[in-house]
């Protein structure tokens, strides 16, 4: 099955038990979720690698008898155009001195993340869920403007950790192509007990601090 485009990225801070942290100042807003939206100018790429381990051949009697495939160790290279400054520092684990300064004191923030793409006909959604992981920023390539503005995107690397809700796996794949797909259950699993709000009409919506809705 092929997919097309990058439809959405959502983050949530989780505690040591992989439960969603909520509340302004502790979590990423009142309900704990932050959906990258129009205020962030959207996301460019979410390059996911390591969805399966490197195969290891097992030899016997001068031939390959079996292949062992270690557990997946995914990482995601994210490129977001203009990620909210405070959210970016929170998900990196930077410490706020309450005077406008942020320092790296080696305290890693644990972050759940949901990435959404679509099927080629754009009628269905495919989701990559990560229940726990660490985000890092390797550098910042600052450049002078010439005859054009030189933007520096927010580029972060997400290293996935194993997630209890996934049975110890590092990621989980979801899609509404499956007739049994339960969107609320997906959000609860990925974001450590998050309760997806329901609209008055009975549909599902995800309210966030960015003022957007994710599918």
Secondary structure, DSSP 8 states (H G I E B T S, - for coil): --EEEEEEEEEEEB-TTS-B--SBTTBSSTTSEEE--GGGT-EEEEEEE-SS--EEEEEETTEEEEEEE-----EEEEEESS--HHHHHHHHT-EE-SSS-EE--S----EEEEEEEEETTSSSEEEEEESSEEEE---------SSS-----EEEEEEE---GGGTT-S-EEEETTSTT--HHHHHHHHTTT----B-TTS-B----TTS----
